[in-house]
């Protein structure tokens, strides 16, 4: 009986927490932090890319004020490795964004950290509003990683 009561109380607390954390608005597909962030690994390098929306811009260590989201697509990129020098990768030349039939090189790389084993910054691409999946590829030298989103985040 006590186990059943404990289960009911935990379920009730979970529902209350969920109700209190919601603002009552429906959540748009592609806007949760998990859906905005993609991770891949190749050649001993972990690559994590987060599609930046208006809300994430305040969390950056890089100044991207020159790149408004109504004109550009921004990805915060982090590369981590335990061997090699990540500064050997020219990220502006190594990255490519594909959306539908459109393929775009980055307009800029705005560095947050140039540590040789933990590098991060923001890739800036021109905004091209095509329908369909969006792919970000990064050539790591010997291998390439491909990160895929179902589509651009909705606002």
Phi and psi restraints in degrees (value plus and minus 20) as a CYANA .aco file:
   2 UNK   PHI     -85.4   -45.4
   2 UNK   PSI     -57.0   -17.0
   3 UNK   PHI     -84.1   -44.1
   3 UNK   PSI     -62.2   -22.2
   4 UNK   PHI     -83.3   -43.3
   4 UNK   PSI     -63.7   -23.7
   5 UNK   PHI     -83.4   -43.4
   5 UNK   PSI     -61.5   -21.5
   6 UNK   PHI     -83.1   -43.1
   6 UNK   PSI     -61.3   -21.3
   7 UNK   PHI     -83.6   -43.6
   7 UNK   PSI     -63.8   -23.8
   8 UNK   PHI     -83.7   -43.7
   8 UNK   PSI     -61.7   -21.7
   9 UNK   PHI     -84.6   -44.6
   9 UNK   PSI     -62.4   -22.4
  10 UNK   PHI     -84.5   -44.5
  10 UNK   PSI     -61.3   -21.3
  11 UNK   PHI     -83.9   -43.9
  11 UNK   PSI     -62.8   -22.8
  12 UNK   PHI     -82.1   -42.1
  12 UNK   PSI     -63.4   -23.4
  13 UNK   PHI     -83.3   -43.3
  13 UNK   PSI     -59.5   -19.5
  14 UNK   PHI     -83.0   -43.0
  14 UNK   PSI     -62.7   -22.7
  15 UNK   PHI     -86.3   -46.3
  15 UNK   PSI     -60.0   -20.0
  16 UNK   PHI     -84.8   -44.8
  16 UNK   PSI     -63.8   -23.8
  17 UNK   PHI     -81.2   -41.2
  17 UNK   PSI     -64.1   -24.1
  18 UNK   PHI     -82.5   -42.5
  18 UNK   PSI     -63.6   -23.6
  19 UNK   PHI     -86.4   -46.4
  19 UNK   PSI     -58.8   -18.8
  20 UNK   PHI     -94.2   -54.2
  20 UNK   PSI     -47.9    -7.9
  21 UNK   PHI    -104.0   -64.0
  21 UNK   PSI     -31.6     8.4
  22 UNK   PHI    -109.7   -69.7
  22 UNK   PSI     120.9   160.9
  23 UNK   PHI    -112.3   -72.3
  23 UNK   PSI     -11.8    28.2
  24 UNK   PHI      66.1   106.1
  24 UNK   PSI     -27.6    12.4
  25 UNK   PHI    -111.8   -71.8
  25 UNK   PSI     123.5   163.5
  26 UNK   PHI     -87.2   -47.2
  26 UNK   PSI     125.7   165.7
  27 UNK   PHI    -108.4   -68.4
  27 UNK   PSI     112.1   152.1
  28 UNK   PHI    -100.4   -60.4
  28 UNK   PSI     124.2   164.2
  29 UNK   PHI     -83.3   -43.3
  29 UNK   PSI     116.2   156.2
  30 UNK   PHI      69.9   109.9
  30 UNK   PSI     -12.4    27.6
  31 UNK   PHI    -130.6   -90.6
  31 UNK   PSI     -26.3    13.7
  32 UNK   PHI     -94.8   -54.8
  32 UNK   PSI     132.8   172.8
  33 UNK   PHI     -81.0   -41.0
  33 UNK   PSI     -52.4   -12.4
  34 UNK   PHI     -87.3   -47.3
  34 UNK   PSI     -60.3   -20.3
  35 UNK   PHI     -95.3   -55.3
  35 UNK   PSI     -45.0    -5.0
  36 UNK   PHI    -100.3   -60.3
  36 UNK   PSI     -41.5    -1.5
  37 UNK   PHI    -127.0   -87.0
  37 UNK   PSI     110.9   150.9
  38 UNK   PHI    -145.6  -105.6
  38 UNK   PSI     125.5   165.5
  39 UNK   PHI    -152.9  -112.9
  39 UNK   PSI     122.3   162.3
  40 UNK   PHI    -166.0  -126.0
  40 UNK   PSI     142.4   182.4
  41 UNK   PHI    -157.5  -117.5
  41 UNK   PSI     119.6   159.6
  42 UNK   PHI    -178.0  -138.0
  42 UNK   PSI     121.1   161.1
  43 UNK   PHI      36.8    76.8
  43 UNK   PSI      12.4    52.4
  44 UNK   PHI      58.1    98.1
  44 UNK   PSI      -9.8    30.2
  45 UNK   PHI    -136.6   -96.6
  45 UNK   PSI     108.1   148.1
  46 UNK   PHI    -115.9   -75.9
  46 UNK   PSI     109.1   149.1
  47 UNK   PHI    -137.6   -97.6
  47 UNK   PSI     105.1   145.1
  48 UNK   PHI    -143.9  -103.9
  48 UNK   PSI     108.4   148.4
  49 UNK   PHI    -144.0  -104.0
  49 UNK   PSI     111.3   151.3
  50 UNK   PHI    -138.9   -98.9
  50 UNK   PSI     100.5   140.5
  51 UNK   PHI     -89.9   -49.9
  51 UNK   PSI     100.1   140.1
  52 UNK   PHI    -107.5   -67.5
  52 UNK   PSI     111.6   151.6
  53 UNK   PHI    -133.5   -93.5
  53 UNK   PSI     155.5   195.5
  54 UNK   PHI     -71.4   -31.4
  54 UNK   PSI     -61.0   -21.0
  55 UNK   PHI     -86.7   -46.7
  55 UNK   PSI     -49.2    -9.2
  56 UNK   PHI    -103.2   -63.2
  56 UNK   PSI     -36.6     3.4
  57 UNK   PHI     -82.0   -42.0
  57 UNK   PSI     -50.6   -10.6
  58 UNK   PHI     -93.2   -53.2
  58 UNK   PSI     -36.9     3.1
  59 UNK   PHI    -107.4   -67.4
  59 UNK   PSI     -25.4    14.6
  60 UNK   PHI     -99.6   -59.6
  60 UNK   PSI     129.9   169.9
  61 UNK   PHI    -112.4   -72.4
  61 UNK   PSI     -23.5    16.5
  62 UNK   PHI    -127.0   -87.0
  62 UNK   PSI     127.0   167.0
  63 UNK   PHI    -108.5   -68.5
  63 UNK   PSI      88.5   128.5
  64 UNK   PHI    -134.2   -94.2
  64 UNK   PSI       2.4    42.4
  65 UNK   PHI     -82.6   -42.6
  65 UNK   PSI     -40.6    -0.6
  66 UNK   PHI     -96.2   -56.2
  66 UNK   PSI     -26.8    13.2
  67 UNK   PHI    -143.8  -103.8
  67 UNK   PSI      57.6    97.6
  68 UNK   PHI     -86.8   -46.8
  68 UNK   PSI     125.8   165.8
  69 UNK   PHI     -89.0   -49.0
  69 UNK   PSI     -32.1     7.9
  70 UNK   PHI    -103.8   -63.8
  70 UNK   PSI     -24.6    15.4
  71 UNK   PHI    -143.2  -103.2
  71 UNK   PSI     -45.5    -5.5
  72 UNK   PHI    -149.6  -109.6
  72 UNK   PSI     138.4   178.4
  73 UNK   PHI    -129.9   -89.9
  73 UNK   PSI     108.7   148.7
  74 UNK   PHI    -137.5   -97.5
  74 UNK   PSI     114.9   154.9
  75 UNK   PHI    -145.1  -105.1
  75 UNK   PSI     104.4   144.4
  76 UNK   PHI    -101.9   -61.9
  76 UNK   PSI     104.7   144.7
  77 UNK   PHI    -137.5   -97.5
  77 UNK   PSI     113.6   153.6
  78 UNK   PHI    -148.0  -108.0
  78 UNK   PSI     110.2   150.2
  79 UNK   PHI    -139.0   -99.0
  79 UNK   PSI     114.0   154.0
  80 UNK   PHI    -153.4  -113.4
  80 UNK   PSI     118.3   158.3
  81 UNK   PHI    -171.2  -131.2
  81 UNK   PSI     143.0   183.0
  82 UNK   PHI    -127.8   -87.8
  82 UNK   PSI     -24.9    15.1
  83 UNK   PHI    -165.2  -125.2
  83 UNK   PSI     137.7   177.7
  84 UNK   PHI      62.6   102.6
  84 UNK   PSI     157.0   197.0
  85 UNK   PHI    -140.6  -100.6
  85 UNK   PSI      90.2   130.2
  86 UNK   PHI     -86.0   -46.0
  86 UNK   PSI     -37.7     2.3
  87 UNK   PHI     -92.5   -52.5
  87 UNK   PSI     -29.8    10.2
  88 UNK   PHI     -92.4   -52.4
  88 UNK   PSI     -34.9     5.1
  89 UNK   PHI    -112.6   -72.6
  89 UNK   PSI      98.6   138.6
  90 UNK   PHI    -104.3   -64.3
  90 UNK   PSI      77.0   117.0
  91 UNK   PHI     -83.9   -43.9
  91 UNK   PSI     -48.0    -8.0
  92 UNK   PHI     -89.8   -49.8
  92 UNK   PSI     -50.2   -10.2
  93 UNK   PHI    -108.8   -68.8
  93 UNK   PSI     -44.4    -4.4
  94 UNK   PHI    -107.0   -67.0
  94 UNK   PSI     -35.8     4.2
  95 UNK   PHI    -123.0   -83.0
  95 UNK   PSI     132.4   172.4
  96 UNK   PHI    -170.1  -130.1
  96 UNK   PSI     117.0   157.0
  97 UNK   PHI    -129.6   -89.6
  97 UNK   PSI     110.5   150.5
  98 UNK   PHI    -141.5  -101.5
  98 UNK   PSI     108.2   148.2
  99 UNK   PHI    -160.7  -120.7
  99 UNK   PSI      93.8   133.8
 100 UNK   PHI      39.8    79.8
 100 UNK   PSI    -154.3  -114.3
 101 UNK   PHI    -102.3   -62.3
 101 UNK   PSI     -28.9    11.1
 102 UNK   PHI    -104.0   -64.0
 102 UNK   PSI     113.4   153.4
 103 UNK   PHI    -144.9  -104.9
 103 UNK   PSI     107.7   147.7
 104 UNK   PHI    -152.6  -112.6
 104 UNK   PSI     114.5   154.5
 105 UNK   PHI    -100.1   -60.1
 105 UNK   PSI     141.9   181.9
 106 UNK   PHI     -89.3   -49.3
 106 UNK   PSI     127.3   167.3
 107 UNK   PHI     -98.7   -58.7
 107 UNK   PSI     -52.4   -12.4
 108 UNK   PHI    -180.2  -140.2
 108 UNK   PSI     140.1   180.1
 109 UNK   PHI    -142.0  -102.0
 109 UNK   PSI      99.5   139.5
 110 UNK   PHI    -129.0   -89.0
 110 UNK   PSI      88.4   128.4
 111 UNK   PHI     -94.8   -54.8
 111 UNK   PSI     120.0   160.0
 112 UNK   PHI    -126.5   -86.5
 112 UNK   PSI     -56.2   -16.2
 113 UNK   PHI    -171.9  -131.9
 113 UNK   PSI     111.6   151.6
 114 UNK   PHI    -130.2   -90.2
 114 UNK   PSI       9.0    49.0
 115 UNK   PHI     -80.8   -40.8
 115 UNK   PSI     119.1   159.1
 116 UNK   PHI     -87.7   -47.7
 116 UNK   PSI     -39.2     0.8
 117 UNK   PHI    -133.7   -93.7
 117 UNK   PSI     -34.0     6.0
 118 UNK   PHI    -161.1  -121.1
 118 UNK   PSI      69.4   109.4
 119 UNK   PHI    -126.5   -86.5
 119 UNK   PSI     120.9   160.9
 120 UNK   PHI    -170.4  -130.4
 120 UNK   PSI     139.1   179.1
 121 UNK   PHI     153.0   193.0
 121 UNK   PSI    -186.3  -146.3
 122 UNK   PHI    -142.5  -102.5
 122 UNK   PSI     105.5   145.5
 123 UNK   PHI    -109.0   -69.0
 123 UNK   PSI     112.5   152.5
 124 UNK   PHI    -135.1   -95.1
 124 UNK   PSI     103.1   143.1
 125 UNK   PHI    -140.0  -100.0
 125 UNK   PSI     129.1   169.1
 126 UNK   PHI     -85.8   -45.8
 126 UNK   PSI     122.0   162.0
 127 UNK   PHI     -94.1   -54.1
 127 UNK   PSI     105.0   145.0
 128 UNK   PHI    -154.4  -114.4
 128 UNK   PSI      81.7   121.7
 129 UNK   PHI    -102.1   -62.1
 129 UNK   PSI      62.2   102.2
 130 UNK   PHI    -119.3   -79.3
 130 UNK   PSI     136.5   176.5
 131 UNK   PHI    -101.6   -61.6
 131 UNK   PSI     132.7   172.7
 132 UNK   PHI      82.2   122.2
 132 UNK   PSI    -189.5  -149.5
 133 UNK   PHI     -84.8   -44.8
 133 UNK   PSI     132.5   172.5
 134 UNK   PHI    -141.8  -101.8
 134 UNK   PSI     107.7   147.7
 135 UNK   PHI    -139.2   -99.2
 135 UNK   PSI     117.9   157.9
 136 UNK   PHI    -138.5   -98.5
 136 UNK   PSI      98.9   138.9
 137 UNK   PHI    -130.9   -90.9
 137 UNK   PSI     123.3   163.3
 138 UNK   PHI    -151.7  -111.7
 138 UNK   PSI     100.8   140.8
 139 UNK   PHI    -103.8   -63.8
 139 UNK   PSI      95.5   135.5
 140 UNK   PHI    -114.7   -74.7
 140 UNK   PSI     -10.1    29.9
 141 UNK   PHI      87.1   127.1
 141 UNK   PSI    -104.3   -64.3
 142 UNK   PHI    -101.8   -61.8
 142 UNK   PSI     -45.4    -5.4
 143 UNK   PHI    -157.7  -117.7
 143 UNK   PSI     146.4   186.4
 144 UNK   PHI    -146.2  -106.2
 144 UNK   PSI     121.1   161.1
 145 UNK   PHI    -128.9   -88.9
 145 UNK   PSI     128.4   168.4
 146 UNK   PHI    -147.6  -107.6
 146 UNK   PSI     105.6   145.6
 147 UNK   PHI    -133.5   -93.5
 147 UNK   PSI     119.9   159.9
 148 UNK   PHI    -151.7  -111.7
 148 UNK   PSI     114.2   154.2
 149 UNK   PHI    -137.5   -97.5
 149 UNK   PSI     128.7   168.7
 150 UNK   PHI     -85.1   -45.1
 150 UNK   PSI     -46.1    -6.1
 151 UNK   PHI     154.4   194.4
 151 UNK   PSI     156.4   196.4
 152 UNK   PHI     -86.3   -46.3
 152 UNK   PSI     130.7   170.7
 153 UNK   PHI     -86.0   -46.0
 153 UNK   PSI     128.0   168.0
 154 UNK   PHI    -112.4   -72.4
 154 UNK   PSI     133.5   173.5
